[in-house]
């Protein structure tokens, strides 16, 4: 029973490039959350998605960031024209139905370094 | 707005000693509260959670936490710390959006070091 999978685990990009982070939720989970952890800080909510729908993107920066969770395949967090301030660990979590009582299960994270 | 405060950034305890990590929250209704642990370079693992009922919650690895509404606190405790408990601990509150609680607001974390 595989947990939440994220890839790549580490990603290095130069300023101006694009970064694509992938998240495969646990089997049977249709709700995905993305969080960002900046150095020396806690995790900050970015976006909450169900299959083919963005439910809450209140934590997403207004520009350069986008997320999707297609009917088939993993959820993708896309960062265009990366800047050094985007360097962080990006975590994905999933839950079965998005209910308050459910645990969010976290993946191992993608550590993005922007040179 | 919901928020979580973890007053202690770093804590060092001796192996075998007791541990208490503090967490205070701000929330308008009955909160959903969580404690997660993060080992270096790893993701987060749930230790325990509180939704309702008994205010003393038991978790994995011998941890427990007590919800105190009057103090807006949800402190994590362990009677005897093991060296393998060295990690970063995050308290989180479930936040509502559109009537459904579906995102977590995290504190800044407490880094625990264990001395032999």
Contacts between the chains, C-beta under 8 A, distances in Angstrom:
chain1	res1	chain2	res2	distance
A	4	B	43	7.5
A	31	B	102	7.2
A	33	B	102	7.5
A	33	B	103	6.3
A	33	B	104	7.6
A	35	B	104	7.6
A	35	B	106	7.8
A	41	B	108	6.1
A	41	B	109	8.0
A	42	B	6	8.0
A	42	B	90	5.9
A	42	B	106	4.0
A	42	B	107	5.6
A	42	B	108	4.4
A	42	B	109	5.1
A	43	B	44	7.6
A	43	B	90	6.9
A	43	B	92	8.0
A	43	B	104	7.5
A	43	B	106	4.5
A	44	B	106	7.3
A	45	B	95	7.7
A	45	B	103	4.5
A	45	B	104	6.6
A	45	B	105	6.8
A	48	B	97	7.3
A	48	B	102	5.5
A	48	B	103	5.6
A	55	B	97	7.4
A	55	B	98	7.6
A	55	B	102	7.1
A	56	B	97	4.7
A	56	B	98	7.6
A	56	B	102	6.9
A	56	B	103	6.3
A	58	B	97	7.4
A	59	B	103	7.7
A	91	B	43	6.2
A	91	B	44	7.0
A	93	B	44	7.9
A	93	B	104	7.9
A	95	B	102	7.9
A	98	B	100	6.4
A	98	B	102	4.9
A	99	B	100	7.2
A	99	B	101	7.8
A	99	B	102	7.8
A	100	B	32	5.3
A	100	B	51	7.0
A	100	B	94	5.5
A	100	B	100	6.8
A	100	B	101	3.5
A	100	B	102	7.3
A	101	B	32	7.7
A	101	B	51	5.6
A	103	B	34	7.9
A	103	B	46	5.2
A	103	B	49	6.6
A	104	B	46	7.9
A	104	B	104	6.3
A	105	B	46	7.7
A	106	B	36	7.5
A	106	B	43	4.2
A	106	B	44	4.2
A	106	B	45	7.5
A	107	B	43	5.4
A	108	B	42	6.1
A	108	B	43	4.4
A	109	B	42	7.7
A	109	B	43	5.5
